[in-house]
């Protein structure tokens, strides 16, 4: 009896799979149904491939009792929900790569398949290599390099750099998401230089520069970037150790008035300022320790710190 296939999605990759499947003997495999999000798309696909049953939703395909295996060709971000739909409907599943967008989602799909006692496979060709007994089973005179097939006779195929074993480190081809870390958001703040002037720390005019930072940066990361930025623009940055300061000339360690470690994002939230209005400063440790500051305020208009009270340094 032929294995009865249902095709989920009517896109190009589903078209390619259906064409390939129809090269096999009809007594072994038959495509009997197709489903798409729009009925019209499914009808056009069915006409092109001579498929008898057409559905305008994936749920209808899941309810079809005459389907043995469902091929899933939807876009990557929907693999989780679509796989769960069919495994929970007791349907065997062949899903296009990647099976899921991250390890957590993959485990959820695997758990559903085990719980419902159905077959589940990722549509990835190297996984089939172990069925080949020797490299010479392939054509070696057609011009292509097939040396990567040297280990196909092994029971456990060699891990390739794009297999699911590398799910957490390889980039996805999806425009919606990535396998690994997402590209960090970059925001822009301003950094300047403070120096001792008239016995107190004050911003040096003309040193305020825009700086691209990541919201999760700590004060140490921000300090290093600020020093590098100032030196790159040939500002007068003195040698030696530096500290990072708030506009009121207090050292940046925690969020003001809290025990929460500083990050750019947290400071933005607590200060109520947009990123582009955040101004921070660097100064030498020597100047900071000699400062006479406490209770100063800063002027957003001219960037000059006004000193009101004497300062005693506690370290």
BAKOL-738699 format. One record per residue (C-alpha): x, y, z; residue in one letter. Coordinates in steps of 0.1 Angstrom, whole numbers, padded with zeros to 4 digits, always signed. Layout:
<nodes>
XYZA;...
</nodes>
This chain:
<nodes>
+0000+0000+0000X;+0013+0034-0010X;+0023+0060+0017X;-0002+0088+0015X;+0013+0123+0017X;-0002+0156+0026X;+0016+0188+0016X;+0014+0216+0041X;+0021+0250+0023X;+0020+0257-0014X;+0053+0276-0017X;+0082+0269-0040X;+0100+0244-0016X;+0068+0224-0014X;+0066+0224-0052X;+0102+0211-0054X;+0095+0184-0029X;+0063+0173-0046X;+0081+0171-0080X;+0108+0149-0064X;+0083+0127-0046X;+0065+0120-0079X;+0096+0105-0094X;+0091+0076-0070X;+0068+0047-0080X;+0031+0056-0073X;+0026+0022-0057X;+0051+0034-0030X;+0042+0071-0025X;+0012+0093-0034X;+0005+0129-0028X;-0032+0129-0019X;-0038+0164-0003X;-0025+0199-0001X;-0033+0227+0023X;-0024+0264+0022X;-0034+0295+0042X;-0055+0306+0012X;-0077+0281-0005X;-0070+0297-0039X;-0032+0290-0035X;-0039+0254-0025X;-0062+0250-0056X;-0035+0263-0080X;-0010+0239-0064X;-0033+0210-0066X;-0040+0217-0103X;-0003+0219-0111X;+0004+0186-0094X;-0028+0167-0099X;-0037+0164-0063X;-0073+0154-0054X;-0080+0170-0020X;-0075+0207-0013X;-0077+0225+0020X;-0077+0262+0028X;-0063+0257+0063X;-0037+0235+0079X;-0062+0224+0105X;-0083+0207+0078X;-0053+0188+0066X;-0046+0177+0102X;-0082+0163+0105X;-0079+0143+0072X;-0080+0106+0083X;-0064+0094+0050X;-0030+0111+0055X;-0001+0090+0066X;+0027+0116+0065X;+0026+0154+0063X;+0054+0173+0046X;+0058+0208+0062X;+0072+0235+0040X;+0061+0266+0058X;+0085+0294+0067X;+0109+0287+0095X;+0093+0307+0124X;+0061+0287+0120X;+0077+0253+0122X;+0070+0249+0159X;+0033+0256+0157X;+0028+0236+0125X;+0047+0206+0137X;+0027+0206+0170X;-0005+0208+0150X;+0002+0176+0131X;+0020+0156+0158X;-0009+0163+0182X;-0032+0151+0154X;-0013+0118+0153X;+0003+0125+0119X;+0038+0115+0110X;+0058+0145+0100X;+0087+0154+0076X;+0096+0190+0083X;+0119+0212+0062X;+0151+0224+0078X;+0155+0239+0103X;+0132+0218+0125X;+0130+0247+0150X;+0145+0281+0155X;+0162+0272+0188X;+0169+0243+0211X;+0139+0250+0234X;+0114+0248+0205X;+0131+0217+0191X;+0127+0199+0224X;+0090+0209+0225X;+0085+0194+0190X;+0104+0162+0199X;+0084+0158+0231X;+0051+0161+0212X;+0062+0135+0187X;+0072+0110+0214X;+0041+0117+0234X;+0019+0110+0204X;+0040+0081+0192X;+0045+0095+0156X;+0075+0096+0132X;+0093+0129+0130X;+0122+0139+0107X;+0139+0170+0097X;+0142+0173+0059X;+0180+0175+0057X;+0198+0154+0031X;+0231+0146+0050X;+0210+0127+0076X;+0203+0102+0049X;+0240+0096+0041X;+0243+0066+0064X;+0222+0045+0040X;+0250+0047+0015X;+0275+0019+0020X;+0306+0035+0003X;+0317+0067-0013X;+0321+0050-0047X;+0284+0046-0048X;+0283+0081-0060X;+0293+0094-0094X;+0330+0104-0092X;+0334+0116-0128X;+0308+0144-0130X;+0330+0172-0120X;+0318+0178-0084X;+0339+0174-0053X;+0324+0146-0033X;+0351+0141-0007X;+0328+0153+0020X;+0310+0119+0016X;+0339+0100+0029X;+0322+0092+0062X;+0287+0083+0049X;+0292+0046+0057X;+0295+0054+0094X;+0266+0046+0116X;+0268+0081+0131X;+0273+0106+0103X;+0301+0131+0108X;+0288+0164+0121X;+0287+0190+0094X;+0290+0227+0102X;+0254+0233+0092X;+0236+0203+0108X;+0211+0206+0136X;+0238+0197+0161X;+0250+0233+0157X;+0216+0247+0161X;+0227+0272+0187X;+0256+0286+0168X;+0247+0286+0131X;+0228+0316+0116X;+0194+0309+0103X;+0184+0318+0067X;+0152+0332+0080X;+0147+0370+0078X;+0126+0368+0109X;+0149+0351+0134X;+0183+0336+0139X;+0196+0304+0154X;+0222+0320+0176X;+0224+0353+0193X;+0205+0381+0177X;+0224+0411+0165X;+0226+0435+0194X;+0207+0467+0193X;+0229+0498+0190X;+0219+0531+0206X;+0236+0565+0206X;+0245+0585+0237X;+0271+0613+0244X;+0303+0611+0263X;+0326+0640+0273X;+0356+0647+0295X;+0356+0663+0330X;+0387+0679+0345X;+0395+0698+0376X;+0388+0735+0371X;+0388+0761+0399X;+0391+0732+0424X;+0361+0713+0411X;+0353+0688+0383X;+0337+0704+0353X;+0330+0692+0318X;+0355+0704+0292X;+0338+0723+0265X;+0340+0708+0230X;+0347+0672+0242X;+0311+0659+0241X;+0310+0632+0214X;+0283+0608+0201X;+0290+0572+0211X;+0274+0540+0197X;+0267+0516+0226X;+0247+0485+0234X;+0219+0489+0260X;+0232+0461+0282X;+0267+0475+0285X;+0281+0478+0320X;+0300+0509+0333X;+0333+0491+0326X;+0324+0484+0289X;+0311+0519+0285X;+0343+0534+0301X;+0366+0515+0277X;+0345+0526+0247X;+0344+0562+0258X;+0382+0564+0263X;+0387+0548+0229X;+0363+0573+0213X;+0379+0603+0228X;+0414+0592+0218X;+0402+0584+0183X;+0390+0620+0179X;+0423+0633+0193X;+0406+0649+0223X;+0429+0657+0251X;+0427+0625+0272X;+0453+0622+0299X;+0473+0590+0305X;+0465+0569+0335X;+0434+0553+0350X;+0400+0568+0344X;+0366+0567+0359X;+0331+0571+0344X;+0310+0598+0358X;+0274+0610+0358X;+0267+0646+0348X;+0268+0656+0385X;+0304+0642+0387X;+0295+0612+0408X;+0312+0579+0399X;+0291+0554+0379X;+0289+0520+0396X;+0252+0515+0404X;+0220+0532+0392X;+0217+0564+0413X;+0199+0558+0446X;+0198+0520+0442X;+0220+0489+0445X;+0212+0480+0409X;+0244+0476+0388X;+0247+0502+0361X;+0237+0494+0325X;+0229+0519+0298X;+0194+0506+0294X;+0186+0507+0331X;+0200+0542+0335X;+0178+0553+0305X;+0147+0538+0322X;+0154+0554+0356X;+0165+0588+0343X;+0135+0591+0320X;+0157+0604+0292X;+0159+0591+0257X;+0192+0576+0247X;+0202+0605+0226X;+0200+0629+0256X;+0221+0608+0279X;+0254+0625+0287X;+0282+0608+0306X;+0318+0618+0313X;+0353+0604+0319X;+0380+0618+0340X;+0412+0607+0356X;+0412+0589+0389X;+0435+0616+0402X;+0411+0644+0393X;+0382+0625+0407X;+0399+0619+0441X;+0408+0656+0443X;+0373+0668+0435X;+0354+0690+0459X;+0320+0679+0447X;+0288+0670+0464X;+0253+0679+0454X;+0262+0695+0421X;+0238+0699+0392X;+0243+0700+0355X;+0230+0723+0328X;+0216+0705+0298X;+0220+0737+0278X;+0258+0743+0283X;+0270+0710+0298X;+0288+0728+0327X;+0286+0713+0362X;+0279+0739+0388X;+0295+0731+0422X;+0277+0741+0454X;+0290+0720+0483X;+0323+0707+0494X;+0331+0670+0487X;+0348+0644+0509X;+0358+0613+0491X;+0351+0580+0508X;+0367+0549+0493X;
</nodes>
